[in-house]
Amino acid sequence: MASVLDNPVSFVKELQLPSDSDLGLFLEKLKHASSPFSKSLTLQDNEKSAQVNAGSLTSFTENLSGQNKADVQNSTLLAQLASDKKFDRNTQPMDWYSHYTYILGGIGWNQPAFAFDSYTSGGTTVKLDEAVLGILAAIATANEIAMIAETMEGLRGLSDDSKQMLIWDSNSNSGNNGNFQIFPVDRLANDDVVMILDGMQFNATSSHYRFLWWTWDSTSIQIQRAANKFVLNESVYSRVRQAIVDKLGDRAEQLVAEIEI
């Protein structure tokens, strides 16, 4: 049977993404953002930067080119949107993640084992931002972990009606349930673009705004997590780069915003 990678352009073109009607409530919220067009995407070469990308937070080291950043941004946004179209990311999180990693593999990201297990804080309380850093500590560098901490704090410092917070809140949770991704991204000495995908899903007994920084009673929240390194196959991605840009249309302008770090 032919592999998806035999014809990745057709694979991209055949994906179904949410329509304007599907995103209607979210797009209406954005009209009321305090500064809906602030922090436009610059994607500069060799500058540390960060962004909220739908239900993901992405941090880029200074080793990446602007093109590297655009490739990560667009590929992960495409995977999120196509998975959102097929599955409810909050009520069907494991189906969502399976489709999400399948799409990443179809456009050139390697597909390592990505198995979820339960996360426990070991204490009577848990904070998701601290859990993120603890999970990444096993496979990320100190610099990458520090960038993620800066990214989460950068988002935390923004107002509830900022474009960044509205994007994050609308795409990462539905009150008691959540599904979000954290990405430190780097380029190695051999020019490989590597991202660590920390995928997290939670179910809680109560709903809290700014859930990432809420102090939860350990018995009131169940957390599933998975983390692994993905490496971009440039020879594959170069074939689909423009097809992905065309497929996304103006979605990156609507669903991605920079975070100061």
N, C-alpha and C positions, 0 to 999 in steps of 0.2 A: 504494500500500500504506500502511496506517495506521502512524503513528509510535508508538513506545513511549510517547512523551510524551502521546499522545492519551488514554491510560488508565493513568497511572502507578500507581494504587492496585491495579488488577488485576495489573500487572507485579510489584509487591511481593508480593502474596498468592500468586502462582504460583511464586515462587522456592523452591527446595529448600535447606534448611540442614542441617548435620550434626545427627544425633540424639544423645541422651545416650549411646547405645551407641557411636556413632562417636567420641565424645569420652571414652569410658570411662577409658582409661589416663591421659589428661591430668587429668580430674576427680579421679581417685584420687590423683594426685600433689599436687593442691592441698590435699587433706585433711591432708597432712603439711607444709604450708608453715609456716614459723616463726611467722607471724602472718597467717593466711589472711584475716582480716577487717579488717586494718589499712588505713589510707589509703583509706577509703571515698570515693566520688566526690562531691565537693562542687560542682564546676562553678559557682563563684562569679562574679558579674559583675565585670568590670574588674579582674581579678587575674591576673597572670602565673602559668601553671601548666603541668603536663606529665603525661603518662600513657603507660603501655604499654597497647596496644590490640591484643590477639592478636599478630600478627607485625609490628606497627607501633609506632613511637615518635612521639608527637604533642606539639608544644609550642605553647602558646597565648599570644599577646600580651595585654597588659592592655587592649587596645581591644575585646575580645570580651565579649559578654554570656554569662551562663550558658546561655541558650537556644542561642546560636551554638555554644558548645562542645558541647552535647548533640547538636546537629544533625551536627556533624563527627564526633563520637564514634560515633553510631549509624549514620550513613550509611557510614562506612568499615568499621565492624565488619560490617554487613550484606554489603557487597561482598566482604570477605574470606571470610566464612563460606559465602556462596553459591558463590564461586569454589573454595573448598576442597572443597565437596560435588561439584563437577563435574570438577575436575582436581586432580592431585597437585601441590601448589605447588612441590615440590622437584625432581621429575623431569619435569614439564611446565610449566616457569615461563612460557614465552611464551604458551602457551594460557591459563594462569592469569591473566596480566596482561591479555590481550585481553578475557577475560570480566569481569575486575575493573573495567576502565575502561568497559566496556559497561554494567555495572550502575550505576556512578556516573552515567553519562550518562542512564540510564533514570529516575533519581530526582531529577535536577535539576542535577547538576554538568555544566558545559560539557565538551566532549570535544576538547581540543587534540591536536595530533599528539604521539604518545608512542612514539617509535622508540628501540629499544635499540641501543647500540653498545658496543664493548669499552673498558674502562677500563685504563689503564696508569699506574703511579705515576711512571715516568721514572727509577726507581732500582732497586737490587737487592732492596729489601724494600718491603712495603706493609702499612699498617694500615688496616682498614676504617673506623674512626672518623675518621681523617684524610682518607680518600677521600671520605667523606660531606660533610665540611666543604668540601673542594675543589670538589666537584660543585655544591654549593649556592651557592658564591661567585659563580657566573655569573649567578644569577637571584634570589637572596635578599638582603634588606637585612642590614646589619651586626648589627642588633638580633636578627633572626631567626636568623642564624648563631650568635650568642652564646647564644641560648636553646637551640638544638639541642646545642651543646657542653655546656651545663649539664645538659641532659636525659640525654645519654649518660654524663656523669660521675656524675650522680645515680643512674642505674641501676647503674653500675659499682661504686659504693660499697655496694651492698646485698649481703646474704649470698646464697649459692647456693640456700638453701632459702627465701628470701623469696618472697612471692606474685608480686611484680613480676618477679623473675628466672625463676621457674618458668614464668610465662606467656610471657615473651620466648623462653626457650630451647625451649619445647615447640612454639612456633608460627613461629619464624623460621628454623629450620634442622633438618637431619636428620643432623648429623655433618659429612660431607664436602661436602654441598650446602646452600645457603641461599637464601632468598627473603624479603626484608624491605623495609619502607617507612619513610621518614623524612618527617615532615610539620611544617614550620613553618606556623602558621595565623595570619592577621591579619584585621582588619576595616578597610577603607579609609574615607576621609573621606566617600565617597558611600554608605556602609553595605554595600558589597559584602563578603561573606565570601570570602576568597581563601586557598587552601592550595597550597603547593608540594609536589607529589608527587615525591619522589626514590625511585624504585624501583630496587632492586639485587638481583642474583642472582649467586651464585658457585658454582664447582665447584673443589674443592681435592683435593690428593693425600693429605691427612691430615686427621684430625678433631681440633679443639681446642675445649674448653669456653671460654666467654667469647670467642668468635671475633671479636667486634667490636673487641676490643683486642689481639688477638694480632698479633705481628710475623711476617708471612709472607715467605718467600722469593718473590720475584716470579715465579719459574718454577714455583712449586708451587700457584698459584691463578689461575683465570681468572674475570674479573669482567665482567658486563654491567650497564650502567646506563642509566637514562632519567630525565629530570626536566623538569617543565613546571608551569605555573600553572593551577589549576582554580578557577573562580568559581561560586559557588552561585546558582542561579536560585531566589530565594525564592518566587516565585509558583508554581513547580512543587513545590518541596519542602514548602511548607505544605499541599499536598494529600495528601502521603504521610507526613507526620511521624508521625501516630498509628499508621498502618498498619505503619510500620517498628518503632515501639516494641512494638506487639503481636506482630509477627513475631519479634522478638528474644527476647521473654519475659525470662528471667533471665540471658541470655547476657552482658549487659554487666557484671553483678555477678560473673560467673565469669571473664571474659576481659579485663576492664579494671581497672587499678589505678593510682593516682596515684604520681607520682615527685616528690620534693621538689627544687625548683630555687631 
